[in-house]
Amino acid sequence: MAAMTPPASADELDQAIGLVRDAARLAADAFHASTREVHHKPDGSVATPTDLAVEDHLREHLRRHHPHDGVTGEERPPHTGTSGRRWIIDPISGTHDFLHRVPLYSVDLALEDAHGPAIAVTALPASDLVTAAGRGLGAWLLTGDQRLPASPAAVSTRTDLAGAVVCVHGLAAWPTTLITALHRQCRPRDGVHSVQRLLTGRADAILATGLAYEDLACLPLLVDQAGGRVTDTTGRPVLSGDGTVLVTNGHLHDQFLALIGDNR
């Protein structure tokens, strides 16, 4: 009999929630600042002093409390570590929104170990909402300073593609035939807070593309622990896929894969 995958540490999940909340407060304070400095990175993306400050805050905590773990972030060189575990930081997911004072950005932290994704925490500073998951522990929605256990996250139970709510990111990136098919069969919506909408059953699917590893690191565990499924749009594991993302409530996943495959 194959060994069961061990659950994540509930204490570490609780600590990660507190850490991300602290980092989200730093981001929220900077969001209302009167000036915005911008650094253009070699890959064409941008970063702000807040990206650096938030990542440094998270890294310092991890250095002190988990010195043997690896750390990868968007703004600083990676730390390899010796424990076989790795934390992934996206200090400001949605930097362009942050720069233009659109309150749709998040602070994301994930932990991977020898068994795969172990912990995922994402905070929406403007909404004071944290979404968190631990392997084998479930997925949760927390507001304010709420502690675990909180409101459990759960995907919808829809099984019929007709009328399904699908949040589409980057309309221009998708074939016209696919967008037309989605409009004919589903109810396409914008991508605002799409993950939170899916994890509360208010959306049935998400379609996105052009995302980096740090953008995706929290997604598989959050979705899995809430009862959903996530792959790239060819059906491969999203963290090793082609940069496209299909998230569903699980029941509709194969139907969406077929729809996408027929309209590439």
C-alpha positions as CSV (number, residue, x, y, z in Angstrom):
1,M,0.0,0.0,0.0
2,A,1.4,3.4,-1.0
3,A,2.2,5.8,1.9
4,M,-0.3,8.5,2.5
5,T,0.9,12.1,1.9
6,P,1.2,13.7,5.3
7,P,-0.8,16.8,6.1
8,A,0.8,20.2,6.4
9,S,1.5,21.6,9.9
10,A,-1.6,23.5,11.2
11,D,0.8,25.7,13.3
12,E,2.8,26.6,10.3
13,L,-0.4,27.5,8.4
14,D,-1.5,29.7,11.2
15,Q,1.9,31.4,11.4
16,A,1.9,31.9,7.6
17,I,-1.5,33.6,7.8
18,G,-0.2,36.0,10.5
19,L,2.9,36.7,8.4
20,V,1.0,37.5,5.2
21,R,-1.4,39.7,7.2
22,D,1.5,41.8,8.5
23,A,2.9,42.0,4.9
24,A,-0.5,43.0,3.6
25,R,-0.7,45.9,6.1
26,L,2.7,47.2,4.8
27,A,1.3,47.1,1.3
28,A,-2.0,48.8,2.3
29,D,-0.1,51.6,4.0
30,A,2.0,52.2,0.9
31,F,-1.0,51.9,-1.4
32,H,-2.3,55.3,-0.1
33,A,1.1,57.1,-0.5
34,S,1.1,60.3,-2.5
35,T,4.0,59.2,-4.8
36,R,4.8,56.1,-6.8
37,E,8.3,55.1,-7.7
38,V,8.8,52.5,-10.5
39,H,11.7,50.3,-11.4
40,H,11.7,48.7,-14.8
41,K,13.1,45.2,-14.7
42,P,15.1,43.6,-17.6
43,D,12.1,41.4,-18.5
44,G,9.9,44.4,-19.1
45,S,7.9,44.1,-15.9
46,V,7.9,46.7,-13.2
47,A,8.5,46.8,-9.5
48,T,8.0,49.4,-6.8
49,P,9.7,50.0,-3.5
50,T,6.7,48.3,-1.9
51,D,7.3,45.1,-3.8
52,L,10.8,45.1,-2.3
53,A,9.7,46.1,1.2
54,V,7.0,43.4,1.3
55,E,9.3,40.7,0.0
56,D,12.1,41.7,2.4
57,H,9.7,41.6,5.3
58,L,8.6,38.1,4.4
59,R,12.2,36.9,3.8
60,E,13.4,38.2,7.1
61,H,10.7,36.3,9.0
62,L,11.5,33.1,7.0
63,R,15.2,33.6,7.6
64,R,14.7,33.8,11.3
65,H,12.1,31.1,11.8
66,H,12.9,28.7,8.9
67,P,16.6,29.3,8.2
68,H,17.1,26.0,6.4
69,D,14.2,26.4,4.0
70,G,14.7,27.7,0.5
71,V,13.0,31.0,-0.6
72,T,12.1,32.2,-4.1
73,G,10.6,35.6,-4.8
74,E,9.9,37.9,-7.7
75,E,12.3,40.7,-6.6
76,R,15.4,39.1,-4.9
77,P,17.8,36.3,-5.8
78,P,16.7,32.8,-4.6
79,H,18.0,31.2,-1.4
80,T,18.5,27.5,-2.0
81,G,18.2,26.1,1.5
82,T,19.0,22.6,2.7
83,S,15.7,21.3,4.2
84,G,14.1,20.3,0.9
85,R,11.3,22.8,1.5
86,R,10.8,26.1,-0.4
87,W,8.7,29.2,0.2
88,I,7.5,31.1,-2.9
89,I,6.8,34.9,-2.5
90,D,4.8,37.1,-4.8
91,P,5.0,40.4,-2.8
92,I,2.6,42.4,-4.9
93,S,0.6,40.3,-7.3
94,G,-0.9,42.9,-9.6
95,T,1.8,45.6,-9.5
96,H,0.1,47.5,-12.3
97,D,-3.1,47.7,-10.4
98,F,-1.2,48.8,-7.3
99,L,0.6,51.5,-9.3
100,H,-2.6,52.9,-10.6
101,R,-4.4,52.8,-7.3
102,V,-6.7,50.0,-8.3
103,P,-7.3,47.9,-5.1
104,L,-7.2,44.5,-6.7
105,Y,-3.6,43.5,-5.8
106,S,-2.7,40.7,-3.4
107,V,0.2,39.4,-1.3
108,D,0.9,35.7,-1.8
109,L,3.0,33.2,0.0
110,A,3.3,29.4,-0.7
111,L,5.3,26.5,0.8
112,E,6.4,23.5,-1.1
113,D,7.9,20.4,0.4
114,A,8.9,16.9,-0.8
115,H,5.2,16.0,-1.3
116,G,4.3,19.1,-3.3
117,P,2.3,22.2,-2.3
118,A,1.9,22.3,1.5
119,I,0.7,25.8,2.4
120,A,-0.9,28.6,0.4
121,V,-1.9,32.1,1.8
122,T,-3.1,35.0,-0.3
123,A,-4.3,38.3,1.2
124,L,-6.3,41.1,-0.5
125,P,-5.3,44.1,1.5
126,A,-8.0,46.4,0.3
127,S,-10.7,43.9,1.2
128,D,-9.0,42.7,4.5
129,L,-9.6,39.2,3.2
130,V,-7.2,36.2,3.5
131,T,-7.6,33.0,1.7
132,A,-5.5,30.1,3.1
133,A,-5.1,26.4,2.6
134,G,-3.0,23.6,4.1
135,R,-2.5,20.2,2.6
136,G,-5.0,17.9,4.3
137,L,-6.3,20.8,6.4
138,G,-8.8,22.4,4.0
139,A,-9.2,25.9,2.5
140,W,-10.5,28.9,4.5
141,L,-11.7,32.4,4.1
142,L,-10.7,34.8,6.9
143,T,-11.6,38.4,7.4
144,G,-10.0,41.0,9.8
145,D,-8.0,39.3,12.4
146,Q,-10.0,36.1,12.3
147,R,-8.1,32.9,13.2
148,L,-8.6,29.3,12.1
149,P,-11.0,27.6,11.9
150,A,-13.0,30.1,9.9
151,S,-15.4,30.0,7.0
152,P,-14.5,27.0,4.8
153,A,-13.9,27.6,1.1
154,A,-16.0,25.5,-1.2
155,V,-16.4,25.5,-5.0
156,S,-19.8,25.3,-6.8
157,T,-21.6,22.1,-7.5
158,R,-22.6,23.0,-11.1
159,T,-22.2,20.1,-13.6
160,D,-23.7,21.7,-16.7
161,L,-21.5,23.8,-18.9
162,A,-24.5,25.8,-20.2
163,G,-24.7,28.9,-18.1
164,A,-21.5,28.4,-16.1
165,V,-19.9,31.5,-14.9
166,V,-16.3,31.7,-16.2
167,C,-13.9,34.6,-15.2
168,V,-11.7,35.4,-18.2
169,H,-8.4,37.2,-17.8
170,G,-6.8,38.9,-20.8
171,L,-9.6,38.6,-23.5
172,A,-7.2,39.7,-26.2
173,A,-4.9,36.7,-25.6
174,W,-7.5,34.1,-26.5
175,P,-8.7,33.1,-30.0
176,T,-11.9,34.8,-31.1
177,T,-13.5,31.4,-31.7
178,L,-13.0,30.5,-28.1
179,I,-14.4,33.8,-26.8
180,T,-17.4,33.4,-29.1
181,A,-17.9,29.8,-27.8
182,L,-17.8,30.9,-24.2
183,H,-20.4,33.6,-24.9
184,R,-22.6,31.1,-26.6
185,Q,-22.4,28.4,-23.9
186,C,-21.4,30.1,-20.7
187,R,-21.6,33.4,-18.8
188,P,-18.2,35.1,-19.2
189,R,-17.2,37.6,-16.6
190,D,-14.1,39.8,-15.8
191,G,-11.3,38.4,-13.8
192,V,-11.7,40.7,-10.7
193,H,-11.1,38.6,-7.5
194,S,-11.7,35.5,-9.6
195,V,-10.0,33.1,-7.3
196,Q,-12.1,34.3,-4.3
197,R,-15.2,34.1,-6.4
198,L,-14.5,30.5,-7.4
199,L,-13.7,29.5,-3.9
200,T,-17.0,30.8,-2.7
201,G,-19.1,29.2,-5.4
202,R,-19.8,32.5,-7.2
203,A,-17.9,31.5,-10.3
204,D,-17.5,28.0,-11.8
205,A,-14.3,28.5,-13.8
206,I,-11.3,30.8,-14.4
207,L,-9.3,31.1,-17.6
208,A,-6.0,33.0,-17.6
209,T,-2.6,33.2,-19.3
210,G,0.8,34.7,-19.2
211,L,1.4,34.0,-15.5
212,A,4.8,33.4,-13.8
213,Y,5.5,30.6,-11.3
214,E,5.2,33.0,-8.4
215,D,1.7,34.1,-9.6
216,L,0.6,30.4,-9.7
217,A,2.2,28.9,-6.6
218,C,-0.7,29.4,-4.3
219,L,-3.4,28.3,-6.8
220,P,-3.2,24.5,-6.9
221,L,-3.5,24.0,-3.1
222,L,-6.2,26.6,-2.6
223,V,-8.3,25.1,-5.4
224,D,-7.7,21.4,-4.5
225,Q,-8.5,21.9,-0.8
226,A,-11.8,23.7,-1.8
227,G,-12.8,20.8,-4.0
228,G,-11.8,22.2,-7.4
229,R,-9.3,21.4,-10.1
230,V,-6.6,23.4,-11.8
231,T,-4.4,22.6,-14.9
232,D,-3.1,24.5,-17.9
233,T,-5.5,24.6,-20.8
234,T,-4.0,21.3,-22.2
235,G,-4.7,19.5,-19.0
236,R,-1.2,19.4,-17.7
237,P,-0.2,20.3,-14.1
238,V,-0.4,24.1,-13.9
239,L,3.0,24.6,-12.2
240,S,4.8,22.8,-15.0
241,G,2.5,23.8,-17.8
242,D,2.6,26.3,-20.6
243,G,1.6,29.4,-18.6
244,T,-2.1,29.1,-19.3
245,V,-4.5,28.4,-16.5
246,L,-7.8,26.6,-16.3
247,V,-9.4,26.5,-12.8
248,T,-12.8,24.9,-12.4
249,N,-15.1,23.4,-9.7
250,G,-13.8,20.0,-10.9
251,H,-17.2,18.8,-12.3
252,L,-16.8,21.0,-15.4
253,H,-13.1,20.6,-16.0
254,D,-13.1,18.1,-18.8
255,Q,-16.0,20.0,-20.5
256,F,-13.9,23.2,-20.4
257,L,-10.8,21.4,-21.7
258,A,-12.8,20.0,-24.6
259,L,-14.3,23.4,-25.4
260,I,-10.9,25.0,-25.4
261,G,-9.4,22.2,-27.4
262,D,-12.1,22.6,-30.1
263,N,-11.4,26.4,-30.3
264,R,-7.7,26.9,-30.3
